[in-house]
Amino acid sequence: MIRAVVLGCGSYLPAQAVTNDALIKARNLDTSSEWIERRTGIKQRYFASAGEKTSDLATHAARAALADAKLTADKIDIIVLATTTPDDTFPATAAKVQANLGMERGFAFDVQAVCSGFVYALTVADNFIRLGQARHVLVIGAETLSRLLDWNDRTTSVLFGDGAGAVVLGAHEGQGTNADRGILSTHLHSDGRHYGLLQTDDAGLIRMDGKEVFRHAVNNLSSVVDEALAATGLKPEEIDWLVPHQANQRIIDGTGKKLGLPEERVVCTIGSHANTSAASIPLALCVAAQDGRIKRGQIVLLDTMGGGFTWGAAVVRW
């Protein structure tokens, strides 16, 4: 059978790094750096400059991923861009990235599943490759969430940042077993009954019921991890790396403990870039792949949850 193999990855963070103390001082927030770090694990985040758009961040990450894969844009059949902060309502921000890359073939479109967006986009790309409708797909997660923050709300304004990450997937022939390289399984869910617990208000600013989101995240992520392991026939101890959505240190730690993974096998980058929604998993994935932690043949588990509620997981043999 045909599998979608990760050929390369790339990431991009804006130039402006903002520490907790700098953010508190600049925005006169009634909180402390110690409180933010203790409750979330976040030490700093990056904010796009006034002239930077989501498409700019995505383009930087895409070029880095193409270089890592040793491919040029003319080899890409599809661009799938996960974002909740598009440049414009329409056209798709992916089309802007396509133009920026000088890609004049194939097609490009956006996927919107908030923090689950990258796993949703990865699933869409995987299916195109499995069906033989594409050989190379560029999957991007990119966000400029700083433009959705209410600086009068200390509970949400400290949680989010901007950034982009991307992977290039390529078609590869496998045997149909969990020994194959590539994406072994993907699992997506949503439950619109909880739409109002994490959303933007009429002014387009983020609103969140933190306690309820945390409770659902723990339950949903536990369930989808079990589902992914059952589908692939893998045992928790066979997972080499957990690369979760970077939303909250306590949620990340809890998922790692459920799998019985030591802390050093859980990729955690939330401290350096905060919650970047659809960009958080590819950012973390690229860090661990490019610093040599993730090695060819190892099993990587991705898991995520976001507004909607949406949640999902993917199992990849690197």
N, C-alpha and C positions, 0 to 999 in steps of 0.2 A: 504494500500500500504506500501511498504518497504521504509523507510527513512534512510539516513546516519546521525547518531548522533555523535557529538563530545564527545568522552569519556575521552580524556585527551590531554594536550598540554605540550610542552617543548621547551626550547630555549638554545642557547649557543652563547656567545661572546668570542672572543680570549682574552688573558690576557692583551694585549697591547692596552691601551686607549690613543688616541692621540688628544689633544685639538687643537683648531684652532691655537693658538699661537705657540704651539710646532711644528705643521705641517709647518707653515710659516717659522719658524726659521730653521727647519731641511732641508727644501727643497728650501729655499731662494725664496719664492714666493712673487710676487709683488702684495700684497693685505693686508687686515687687518682682524682681528677677528671680528671687528664690522661690516664690510662690508659683510662678509660671513653670520653672524648670522642675520643681517637685511634682506638680500636678500633671504635666504634659511631657516632660523631657526636652522641651524646646529651649535652645540657647540663643539662636539667632534665626533670621530669615532673610531672603533677598527680595528686593522690590524693583520692578522694572522702572526705567526712567520715563519721563513724560512722553517721549517720542517713541518708545518701544511698544510694539503691539504683540499680541499672542503669536501671530504669524512670524514675526521676527525671531522670537525665542524658538519656535518650532523649526524654523529654517536652519538656525545654528545647530540644533540637535540633530536634525536630519542629515546635514552635511557631515557632521562628525560620525554618524552611524554609517553612512555610505563609505566614508574613508576607511573606517574600521573593517567594513565588509569587503573592501577593495573592489567596489562597484561604482559605476557612474549612473547618474540619474536616468539616462536613456535606457537602462536595463530594468527599471522599475515599471511594473504593470499597474499597480494600484497604490495610492496613498490613503490610509485610514487615520484620521486625526481625531483623537479624543480630547474634547475641551468643553468646559462650561462657560468659558469667557471668550467667545469668538470675536474677531475684529469687528464684524458687522452682523446684523441679524441674517442677512444673506448677501452675497453668495457664501458658500462654505469657506471657512478659513483654509481648509486643505487645498482649495483651488489657488489661493494666494501662494501657498508653499510650493505647489506644483510650478507656478510661474517663476517663483524665486529660484527654483532649482534648474530652470531651463528645460523642464520636462514637457515635451510636446506630444506624448503618446499616453495611452492608458487613461485612467480616470482617478478622481480624487473626491473624497467626501468626508464629512464630519460625523462623529458619534457622540451623543450626549448622555452620559450616565453618571455625571458628577465624579465622585472619587473612585467609582468602579469603572470609569471610562476606559482606562488602558486595558483592563482584562476583557471588557466588552469588545474593544477594537481588535485585540489580539485574537479573540474568538472568531470574529468576522473574517479577519485575514487568514486564519488557519483554515476556515471552511472553503474560502476561495481556492486556496492551494490544494487542499484535499480533493476538491472536485475537478482539479485540472484546469481551472479557469485563469490561473495566474502562476507564474514561476517565481517572481520576486515581488514582495509587498513591503512597503515602508509603513511601519506602525508608530505613531507619535502620540505622546501625551503632553499637552502644553497648556499653561494657565497663567493669567495675570489677575489673581484673586485679590490683590491689594486694592483693586478698583471697586470691590464689592464690600469693603469693610466699613462698619459703623464705628467711628472712633469714640463714640459715647458708650459703646458696649464693650467693657473690658473683658467679658467672658469669651467673646469670639474674635475681637480685633487682634489678639496676641497669638492666635492659632495658625494663621495662614501666611503663605508666601507665594512668590512667583518662580517659575522655572519650566524646563522642558526636558523630556527624555525621549529617545527613539530607538527602535530596533529594526533591522532588516531581516526579513524572513525569506528563506529560499526553499524550493521544492527539493525533497530528498527521498529516495526510495528506501522504505523500511520493510520489515517482515510482519508488522502488525502486532508486535509484542511490546511489553514495557522495557525491553532491552534496546528498542530503537532510539536513535537520536531524534530530537525534535519535540514538538508539542504532543504529549501523550493523551491529555484530556483537558477539557475546559468545562466549567459549570457556572451557569448564570441564573440569577434569581432577582425578583423584585416583588415588592408588596406595597402597592399604592395607598393602602389604608393609613400608612404612616407619613404620607406626603408632607404634612404640616410640621413635622418634628425637626426637619432640617430643610430650609428653603430660603429663597430671597423674598423680601417683602415688596410692597407696591413701589418702593423707591429703588428696588434692585439691590438692597443690602442684605447680607447674610443674617438669618435668624436661626437659632438652634436651641432645642431643649437638651442640654448636655447630658443630664442624668439618664433620660430615656434613650438617647442615641447610644450612650455607653452600654446600657443594659442590652439593647438589641444587637449591638455589635458583638458582644461577647457570645451571645447565643447563636447568632447567624454565622459567624466565622467558625465557631466550633462545629456546627452542622455541615457547612460546606467543605471543611477540611476532611471530615469523615467521609463525605460523599466522594471527594477526589481520590482518597486512598482506596476506597472500595472499588471505584471504577477502574483503577489501574492495577489493582492487586498488590499494591505496595504496603509495607508496614511502616509505621512512624519512624522506626530506626533506620529505614532505608532512605529517608529524606536527608540529603546532604546540607541543603540550605533552605531556610525559610526567608522569602523576600516579601514582607507584607506591606500593605498600604501604610504610609507613615503619618498616622493621625494622632496617636496617643501612646506614650511609652508603656503605660500599664496594660493596654490592650495587646500591644506587641509582645510584651513579656508573658501575658496570659496564654496566648496562642502557642508560643514557644514551649511553655511548660506543659501544655496539653499534649504536644508531640513528643515530649521528653527530650527536647533538643537543648543542649547547653547554650548558654548565652552567646558564646563565640560562634555558633552556627546560625544565628539569627542576624540578618543584615539590617542594621538600624542606622538611619541617617537623619532621623527627625530632628536631632539636636542641631544640625548644621543648616537645614533649610525649611523646617517646620512642615506644616501640611500644605502640599502643593497639589492636592486633589488628583486629577488624572495623570499628573506628571510625577507623582511621588514614587510609584513602583519602578518605572524605567530609570529614574534618577538613581535610586538605590541599587537597582540591578546593574547599571553601568559602573557604579563605584566598585562593587564587588567583583565584577568581571574584569575590569581593567586594572585592579590592584592585585589580581592573581588569585583571589580567594576561590572564585568559582572556576572549576577546571572542566575540561572536556570529559564528557561521560557521566558527570555528576547529575544528581536529581535535584531540581529546584522547584519549590512550591511557592506559588504566588497566591496571596489572598487579599480580599479587599471588601470594604463596605462603604456606601455613600448614600446621599439623599435620594429619596424616591419611595421607600428605601430600595436600594439596589445592592447586591452583593454577589461575589463570585470567587472562583479559584481556577488556577491553571497549573498543571504539572508538566514540567519541561525537562527533558534530558539534554544537557548542554552539549 
